[in-house]
Amino acid sequence: MRVFSSNYTFDYSWNEVSTANWLKYCPWNQKSSHVVAVDTLSRYVDQETGILRTERLITCTQSAPDWLVALFGGSCTSHVYETSYVDPVAKKVTMCSTNLTWSNMISVRETVIYEPDESKSEPGHERTKFEQEARITALCGGWKKVKAKIEEASVERFKENAKKGREGFEAVLEMSRRVFGEEKERERMGKQMSEA
């Protein structure tokens, strides 16, 4: 098993991040063109805790390394199952995902958490910390060298994708802030005109 982890601080409030998270794979994100579909399987709010639980199926097109395809076959289309929990009281978003494609060969279990970053926030300028961990395990029997190579290649791919993912989400956050800001300004102007 190999573990990939990363931490980052977004220069946006938790409210902005937790809202924009649902738009992460929209056209504003130039870095997510490999995501071809996001299907919501279920969504409900726990009446006791207020936690929103969502299950999604994410369909991607990503090429696997040539040597891996030659060895095991496969397709460029892959599916990921994601379960997310949004806790508005604790201000915490937890997203857990696992691969469905090639799951008999490799297990990729990723956890992402968004929480307010109190240590880097100041009044009127909130920030949100992002923590990501992926546990990658090759499941191909006793072939130690092949297992190690698959896990190493997967960690490298995860590193590349994590960087692109952060850059793409930054673009989504920036656009969301601008669009919501413009909408608030329109509402304010409309209210002033109606009161005049």
Backbone as CSV, one residue per row, in Angstrom:
resi,resn,N_x,N_y,N_z,CA_x,CA_y,CA_z,C_x,C_y,C_z
1,MET,0.841,-1.192,0.000,0.000,0.000,0.000,0.878,1.245,0.000
2,ARG,0.453,2.242,-0.763,1.108,3.547,-0.774,0.075,4.575,-0.339
3,VAL,0.545,5.629,0.322,-0.355,6.693,0.776,0.100,8.006,0.161
4,PHE,-0.841,8.705,-0.439,-0.582,10.059,-0.932,-1.384,11.011,-0.058
5,SER,-0.751,12.084,0.400,-1.495,13.071,1.182,-1.046,14.472,0.806
6,SER,-1.956,15.403,0.920,-1.625,16.805,0.666,-2.516,17.698,1.507
7,ASN,-2.000,18.880,1.800,-2.731,19.904,2.563,-2.617,21.216,1.806
8,TYR,-3.646,22.021,1.921,-3.651,23.295,1.211,-4.616,24.225,1.938
9,THR,-4.403,25.532,1.799,-5.339,26.493,2.362,-5.918,27.328,1.231
10,PHE,-7.245,27.302,1.110,-7.933,28.129,0.122,-8.217,29.487,0.737
11,ASP,-8.049,30.529,-0.058,-8.241,31.901,0.411,-9.717,32.301,0.298
12,TYR,-10.576,31.375,0.703,-12.027,31.567,0.632,-12.642,31.017,1.910
13,SER,-13.807,31.538,2.268,-14.477,31.071,3.486,-15.015,29.654,3.303
14,TRP,-15.320,29.011,4.425,-15.879,27.661,4.362,-17.220,27.670,3.627
15,ASN,-18.023,28.717,3.834,-19.313,28.805,3.132,-19.112,28.832,1.624
16,GLU,-18.118,29.601,1.159,-17.844,29.664,-0.279,-17.355,28.311,-0.805
17,VAL,-16.440,27.688,-0.061,-15.858,26.421,-0.495,-16.906,25.315,-0.501
18,SER,-17.706,25.224,0.552,-18.693,24.139,0.633,-19.795,24.302,-0.408
19,THR,-20.082,25.536,-0.818,-21.075,25.771,-1.870,-20.481,25.483,-3.249
20,ALA,-19.288,26.023,-3.502,-18.646,25.845,-4.811,-18.237,24.396,-5.054
21,ASN,-18.119,23.611,-3.994,-17.732,22.201,-4.131,-18.666,21.446,-5.073
22,TRP,-19.945,21.831,-5.101,-20.919,21.162,-5.975,-20.724,21.550,-7.439
23,LEU,-19.946,22.615,-7.680,-19.688,23.073,-9.048,-18.286,22.701,-9.519
24,LYS,-17.610,21.879,-8.738,-16.195,21.581,-8.996,-15.936,21.074,-10.411
25,TYR,-16.866,20.340,-10.992,-16.655,19.772,-12.324,-17.454,20.488,-13.397
26,CYS,-17.708,21.772,-13.208,-18.491,22.543,-14.170,-17.569,23.120,-15.252
27,PRO,-18.124,23.756,-16.282,-17.303,24.323,-17.363,-16.295,25.391,-16.895
28,TRP,-16.514,25.991,-15.730,-15.552,26.981,-15.219,-14.210,26.329,-14.909
29,ASN,-14.230,25.021,-14.673,-13.010,24.301,-14.299,-12.365,23.720,-15.563
30,GLN,-11.405,24.441,-16.108,-10.709,24.013,-17.329,-9.845,22.772,-17.087
31,LYS,-9.548,22.479,-15.818,-8.648,21.370,-15.492,-9.392,20.047,-15.306
32,SER,-10.722,20.067,-15.418,-11.484,18.832,-15.173,-12.173,18.301,-16.426
33,SER,-11.569,18.550,-17.576,-12.193,18.093,-18.821,-12.260,16.566,-18.897
34,HIS,-11.480,15.880,-18.063,-11.517,14.410,-18.056,-12.780,13.877,-17.379
35,VAL,-13.477,14.730,-16.606,-14.733,14.313,-15.962,-15.857,14.521,-16.968
36,VAL,-16.464,13.425,-17.409,-17.487,13.517,-18.450,-18.912,13.476,-17.899
37,ALA,-19.083,13.003,-16.652,-20.423,12.964,-16.063,-20.328,12.861,-14.547
38,VAL,-21.270,13.523,-13.878,-21.420,13.403,-12.426,-22.899,13.138,-12.177
39,ASP,-23.206,11.946,-11.711,-24.598,11.558,-11.476,-24.851,11.442,-9.981
40,THR,-25.865,12.144,-9.500,-26.245,12.050,-8.096,-27.136,10.831,-7.923
41,LEU,-26.713,9.908,-7.073,-27.450,8.668,-6.834,-28.462,8.828,-5.700
42,SER,-28.065,9.565,-4.652,-28.984,9.839,-3.543,-28.504,11.064,-2.793
43,ARG,-29.449,11.719,-2.130,-29.115,12.908,-1.340,-30.198,13.075,-0.279
44,TYR,-29.781,13.187,0.976,-30.763,13.457,2.024,-30.091,14.144,3.216
45,VAL,-30.933,14.812,4.003,-30.468,15.511,5.202,-30.935,14.722,6.416
46,ASP,-30.004,14.381,7.287,-30.337,13.702,8.537,-31.060,14.708,9.437
47,GLN,-32.295,14.394,9.805,-33.112,15.332,10.571,-32.559,15.618,11.968
48,GLU,-31.831,14.680,12.538,-31.270,14.882,13.887,-29.990,15.708,13.870
49,THR,-29.106,15.436,12.917,-27.796,16.102,12.900,-27.722,17.268,11.928
50,GLY,-28.611,17.297,10.933,-28.555,18.332,9.900,-27.493,18.066,8.848
51,ILE,-26.859,16.896,8.896,-25.802,16.560,7.944,-26.413,16.143,6.606
52,LEU,-25.922,16.754,5.540,-26.339,16.411,4.186,-25.438,15.280,3.690
53,ARG,-26.043,14.149,3.321,-25.288,13.000,2.805,-25.649,12.816,1.336
54,THR,-24.628,12.769,0.495,-24.826,12.650,-0.947,-23.970,11.521,-1.499
55,GLU,-24.558,10.736,-2.378,-23.813,9.693,-3.087,-23.801,10.068,-4.566
56,ARG,-22.602,10.014,-5.182,-22.490,10.357,-6.591,-21.635,9.326,-7.329
57,LEU,-21.901,9.207,-8.618,-21.082,8.393,-9.506,-20.393,9.362,-10.456
58,ILE,-19.055,9.332,-10.460,-18.275,10.238,-11.296,-17.637,9.409,-12.414
59,THR,-17.890,9.812,-13.658,-17.360,9.107,-14.815,-16.258,9.952,-15.443
60,CYS,-15.102,9.339,-15.642,-13.927,10.034,-16.175,-13.371,9.300,-17.383
61,THR,-12.637,10.044,-18.201,-11.833,9.416,-19.255,-10.383,9.760,-18.956
62,GLN,-9.623,8.771,-18.622,-8.209,8.959,-18.329,-7.447,7.770,-18.882
63,SER,-6.351,8.065,-19.523,-5.566,6.960,-20.063,-4.682,6.379,-18.968
64,ALA,-4.643,5.085,-18.925,-3.741,4.384,-18.010,-2.389,4.244,-18.699
65,PRO,-1.321,4.032,-17.941,-0.015,3.805,-18.575,-0.091,2.638,-19.562
66,ASP,0.589,2.783,-20.698,0.550,1.768,-21.761,0.916,0.378,-21.262
67,TRP,1.943,0.299,-20.406,2.393,-1.011,-19.928,1.315,-1.690,-19.085
68,LEU,0.502,-0.858,-18.380,-0.560,-1.411,-17.535,-1.705,-1.940,-18.391
69,VAL,-2.062,-1.174,-19.419,-3.129,-1.616,-20.331,-2.696,-2.879,-21.063
70,ALA,-1.416,-2.926,-21.493,-0.905,-4.111,-22.191,-0.941,-5.340,-21.293
71,LEU,-0.661,-5.147,-20.013,-0.607,-6.257,-19.062,-1.999,-6.754,-18.670
72,PHE,-2.919,-5.792,-18.399,-4.218,-6.166,-17.840,-5.419,-5.820,-18.710
73,GLY,-5.200,-5.092,-19.811,-6.325,-4.660,-20.625,-7.020,-3.490,-19.965
74,GLY,-8.190,-3.146,-20.451,-8.937,-2.069,-19.808,-9.428,-1.041,-20.800
75,SER,-10.082,-0.030,-20.256,-10.716,1.016,-21.048,-10.270,2.375,-20.526
76,CYS,-10.457,3.404,-21.349,-10.115,4.769,-20.924,-11.193,5.370,-20.029
77,THR,-12.365,4.750,-19.991,-13.451,5.264,-19.147,-13.386,4.603,-17.781
78,SER,-13.458,5.428,-16.749,-13.428,4.880,-15.392,-14.535,5.512,-14.558
79,HIS,-14.930,4.795,-13.502,-16.013,5.246,-12.624,-15.526,5.285,-11.185
80,VAL,-15.953,6.337,-10.500,-15.597,6.531,-9.089,-16.894,6.726,-8.306
81,TYR,-16.998,6.036,-7.185,-18.159,6.183,-6.291,-17.746,7.116,-5.159
82,GLU,-18.550,8.156,-4.936,-18.229,9.163,-3.920,-19.388,9.324,-2.943
83,THR,-19.066,9.365,-1.661,-20.044,9.685,-0.627,-19.531,10.923,0.102
84,SER,-20.388,11.924,0.241,-19.958,13.140,0.927,-20.911,13.472,2.066
85,TYR,-20.345,14.140,3.063,-21.092,14.552,4.249,-20.808,16.027,4.490
86,VAL,-21.856,16.843,4.500,-21.697,18.265,4.783,-22.349,18.530,6.135
87,ASP,-21.516,18.887,7.115,-21.990,19.169,8.469,-21.985,20.679,8.666
88,PRO,-23.169,21.336,8.576,-23.209,22.793,8.676,-22.941,23.315,10.090
89,VAL,-23.147,22.469,11.097,-22.899,22.889,12.483,-21.399,22.888,12.779
90,ALA,-20.742,21.783,12.469,-19.292,21.679,12.696,-18.500,22.375,11.592
91,LYS,-19.178,22.806,10.531,-18.536,23.407,9.361,-17.447,22.473,8.839
92,LYS,-17.887,21.326,8.376,-16.954,20.324,7.882,-17.575,19.585,6.701
93,VAL,-16.832,19.504,5.600,-17.226,18.694,4.454,-16.254,17.527,4.395
94,THR,-16.790,16.312,4.367,-15.967,15.107,4.248,-16.421,14.358,3.001
95,MET,-15.471,14.075,2.121,-15.788,13.356,0.884,-14.934,12.095,0.818
96,CYS,-15.596,10.954,0.652,-14.901,9.668,0.574,-15.196,9.059,-0.790
97,SER,-14.153,8.662,-1.494,-14.378,8.068,-2.808,-13.533,6.818,-2.989
98,THR,-14.044,5.958,-3.852,-13.333,4.720,-4.171,-13.540,4.391,-5.647
99,ASN,-12.528,3.782,-6.232,-12.635,3.417,-7.642,-13.541,2.198,-7.812
100,LEU,-14.342,2.215,-8.865,-15.149,1.055,-9.243,-14.481,0.327,-10.409
101,THR,-13.829,1.095,-11.264,-13.131,0.526,-12.405,-11.803,-0.065,-11.941
102,TRP,-11.483,-1.233,-12.430,-10.249,-1.949,-12.092,-10.160,-2.269,-10.599
103,SER,-11.305,-2.318,-9.927,-11.286,-2.543,-8.469,-10.792,-3.935,-8.093
104,ASN,-10.763,-4.854,-9.068,-10.204,-6.179,-8.787,-8.674,-6.170,-8.873
105,MET,-8.110,-5.085,-9.445,-6.657,-4.968,-9.595,-6.034,-3.969,-8.626
106,ILE,-6.803,-2.901,-8.327,-6.257,-1.842,-7.480,-7.379,-1.199,-6.674
107,SER,-7.060,-0.880,-5.445,-8.012,-0.197,-4.573,-7.484,1.206,-4.298
108,VAL,-8.292,2.214,-4.645,-7.932,3.607,-4.371,-9.024,4.188,-3.497
109,ARG,-8.684,4.473,-2.265,-9.646,5.048,-1.312,-9.155,6.435,-0.913
110,GLU,-9.939,7.434,-1.306,-9.545,8.826,-1.073,-10.498,9.481,-0.079
111,THR,-9.932,10.285,0.810,-10.727,11.088,1.735,-10.269,12.537,1.614
112,VAL,-11.237,13.432,1.451,-10.974,14.865,1.374,-11.801,15.550,2.447
113,ILE,-11.183,16.491,3.164,-11.884,17.232,4.221,-11.654,18.723,4.004
114,TYR,-12.749,19.499,4.077,-12.684,20.958,4.055,-13.196,21.458,5.395
115,GLU,-12.400,22.288,6.078,-12.799,22.894,7.351,-12.268,24.318,7.406
116,PRO,-12.907,25.197,8.204,-12.350,26.544,8.355,-10.931,26.466,8.919
117,ASP,-10.048,27.304,8.397,-8.675,27.348,8.904,-8.571,28.530,9.856
118,GLU,-8.855,28.260,11.120,-8.863,29.320,12.140,-7.490,29.957,12.295
119,SER,-6.424,29.169,12.115,-5.070,29.692,12.338,-4.657,30.705,11.271
120,LYS,-5.272,30.639,10.084,-4.888,31.552,9.006,-5.986,32.538,8.651
121,SER,-7.084,32.508,9.398,-8.193,33.418,9.123,-8.093,34.643,10.019
122,GLU,-8.699,35.711,9.553,-8.800,36.932,10.350,-10.174,37.522,10.089
123,PRO,-10.649,38.434,10.930,-11.995,38.985,10.740,-12.178,39.558,9.333
124,GLY,-13.230,39.106,8.667,-13.522,39.573,7.320,-12.711,38.890,6.235
125,HIS,-11.818,37.989,6.629,-11.007,37.278,5.629,-10.800,35.838,6.091
126,GLU,-11.833,35.039,5.883,-11.781,33.636,6.315,-11.080,32.781,5.275
127,ARG,-10.444,31.725,5.746,-9.769,30.780,4.856,-10.237,29.365,5.203
128,THR,-10.043,28.456,4.263,-10.497,27.076,4.448,-9.351,26.121,4.190
129,LYS,-9.157,25.190,5.125,-8.095,24.196,4.918,-8.659,22.969,4.215
130,PHE,-7.804,22.406,3.394,-8.119,21.254,2.570,-7.123,20.159,2.929
131,GLU,-7.631,19.004,3.294,-6.776,17.858,3.601,-7.202,16.699,2.707
132,GLN,-6.226,16.077,2.067,-6.503,14.988,1.132,-5.592,13.813,1.453
133,GLU,-6.183,12.627,1.470,-5.380,11.420,1.655,-5.940,10.334,0.749
134,ALA,-5.043,9.645,0.051,-5.443,8.524,-0.796,-4.609,7.310,-0.405
135,ARG,-5.284,6.191,-0.174,-4.616,4.927,0.129,-4.747,4.034,-1.093
136,ILE,-3.618,3.703,-1.673,-3.590,2.987,-2.943,-2.960,1.612,-2.724
137,THR,-3.727,0.572,-3.041,-3.254,-0.798,-2.839,-3.453,-1.605,-4.114
138,ALA,-2.369,-2.140,-4.657,-2.463,-3.045,-5.810,-2.871,-4.422,-5.293
139,LEU,-3.774,-5.076,-6.015,-4.348,-6.346,-5.547,-3.976,-7.524,-6.437
140,CYS,-2.819,-7.467,-7.071,-2.473,-8.502,-8.054,-1.613,-9.612,-7.444
141,GLY,-2.138,-10.268,-6.478,-1.502,-11.461,-5.913,-0.089,-11.256,-5.419
142,GLY,0.782,-12.223,-5.716,2.122,-12.205,-5.161,3.173,-11.540,-6.025
143,TRP,2.788,-10.835,-7.064,3.755,-10.183,-7.933,4.239,-8.892,-7.287
144,LYS,5.210,-8.989,-6.409,5.647,-7.828,-5.624,6.136,-6.670,-6.491
145,LYS,6.943,-6.978,-7.507,7.478,-5.901,-8.351,6.370,-5.211,-9.142
146,VAL,5.432,-6.006,-9.654,4.315,-5.430,-10.413,3.436,-4.599,-9.480
147,LYS,3.146,-5.135,-8.299,2.343,-4.390,-7.316,2.994,-3.048,-7.002
148,ALA,4.297,-3.091,-6.706,5.019,-1.866,-6.353,4.976,-0.857,-7.497
149,LYS,5.155,-1.342,-8.724,5.149,-0.445,-9.889,3.768,0.173,-10.107
150,ILE,2.720,-0.616,-9.953,1.351,-0.097,-10.093,1.074,0.961,-9.031
151,GLU,1.453,0.671,-7.780,1.213,1.629,-6.705,2.007,2.913,-6.907
152,GLU,3.259,2.794,-7.322,4.086,3.983,-7.568,3.508,4.829,-8.706
153,ALA,3.102,4.170,-9.798,2.515,4.895,-10.932,1.217,5.586,-10.513
154,SER,0.436,4.913,-9.670,-0.835,5.484,-9.206,-0.606,6.692,-8.313
155,VAL,0.402,6.622,-7.445,0.708,7.771,-6.573,1.166,8.961,-7.417
156,GLU,1.996,8.699,-8.425,2.459,9.784,-9.303,1.280,10.420,-10.041
157,ARG,0.370,9.584,-10.534,-0.826,10.089,-11.219,-1.668,10.920,-10.245
158,PHE,-1.783,10.439,-9.004,-2.557,11.156,-8.003,-1.951,12.528,-7.731
159,LYS,-0.626,12.594,-7.637,0.069,13.873,-7.412,-0.261,14.863,-8.515
160,GLU,-0.143,14.417,-9.764,-0.435,15.279,-10.912,-1.888,15.754,-10.880
161,ASN,-2.800,14.817,-10.650,-4.220,15.155,-10.636,-4.590,16.056,-9.464
162,ALA,-3.935,15.867,-8.319,-4.221,16.694,-7.141,-3.870,18.153,-7.419
163,LYS,-2.734,18.371,-8.058,-2.310,19.737,-8.401,-3.308,20.366,-9.374
164,LYS,-3.666,19.633,-10.413,-4.641,20.130,-11.388,-5.986,20.390,-10.710
165,GLY,-6.370,19.478,-9.804,-7.642,19.613,-9.099,-7.710,20.888,-8.277
166,ARG,-6.627,21.199,-7.553,-6.593,22.433,-6.755,-6.666,23.661,-7.652
167,GLU,-5.888,23.646,-8.741,-5.898,24.787,-9.663,-7.284,24.989,-10.271
168,GLY,-7.920,23.892,-10.668,-9.258,23.981,-11.241,-10.280,24.475,-10.238
169,PHE,-10.183,23.991,-8.995,-11.140,24.416,-7.971,-10.936,25.889,-7.623
170,GLU,-9.698,26.362,-7.657,-9.431,27.798,-7.441,-10.188,28.629,-8.477
171,ALA,-10.179,28.179,-9.736,-10.889,28.903,-10.798,-12.391,28.908,-10.532
172,VAL,-12.922,27.774,-10.074,-14.352,27.682,-9.757,-14.691,28.615,-8.594
173,LEU,-13.845,28.642,-7.569,-14.070,29.524,-6.417,-14.055,30.995,-6.829
174,GLU,-13.091,31.341,-7.662,-12.985,32.730,-8.123,-14.231,33.142,-8.906
175,MET,-14.673,32.283,-9.825,-15.854,32.583,-10.628,-17.111,32.631,-9.760
176,SER,-17.220,31.710,-8.798,-18.379,31.696,-7.896,-18.456,32.985,-7.101
177,ARG,-17.314,33.427,-6.569,-17.300,34.668,-5.787,-17.750,35.840,-6.649
178,ARG,-17.263,35.877,-7.880,-17.627,36.977,-8.771,-19.122,36.943,-9.103
179,VAL,-19.628,35.767,-9.486,-21.039,35.641,-9.876,-21.959,35.948,-8.699
180,PHE,-21.664,35.377,-7.525,-22.508,35.645,-6.350,-22.415,37.110,-5.940
181,GLY,-21.223,37.705,-6.086,-21.055,39.129,-5.769,-21.892,40.002,-6.683
182,GLU,-21.888,39.677,-7.978,-22.688,40.438,-8.949,-24.175,40.291,-8.651
183,GLU,-24.592,39.075,-8.275,-26.005,38.841,-7.959,-26.425,39.629,-6.717
184,LYS,-25.566,39.643,-5.699,-25.876,40.423,-4.485,-25.976,41.904,-4.804
185,GLU,-25.092,42.390,-5.663,-25.122,43.808,-6.055,-26.403,44.133,-6.814
186,ARG,-26.850,43.224,-7.715,-28.110,43.421,-8.437,-29.293,43.486,-7.470
187,GLU,-29.278,42.567,-6.493,-30.358,42.557,-5.498,-30.363,43.867,-4.702
188,ARG,-29.189,44.334,-4.313,-29.081,45.578,-3.536,-29.596,46.762,-4.347
189,MET,-29.197,46.824,-5.637,-29.637,47.915,-6.499,-31.159,47.866,-6.719
190,GLY,-31.681,46.647,-6.913,-33.121,46.486,-7.083,-33.898,46.919,-5.855
191,LYS,-33.358,46.593,-4.681,-34.006,46.982,-3.427,-33.987,48.500,-3.264
192,GLN,-32.866,49.136,-3.614,-32.769,50.591,-3.511,-33.768,51.270,-4.458
193,MET,-33.888,50.707,-5.668,-34.809,51.305,-6.644,-36.257,51.156,-6.204
194,SER,-36.594,50.025,-5.585,-37.967,49.807,-5.143,-38.312,50.670,-3.937
195,GLU,-37.290,51.023,-3.140,-37.524,51.864,-1.968,-37.575,53.342,-2.331
196,ALA,-37.030,53.693,-3.498,-36.965,55.120,-3.904,-38.322,55.626,-4.365
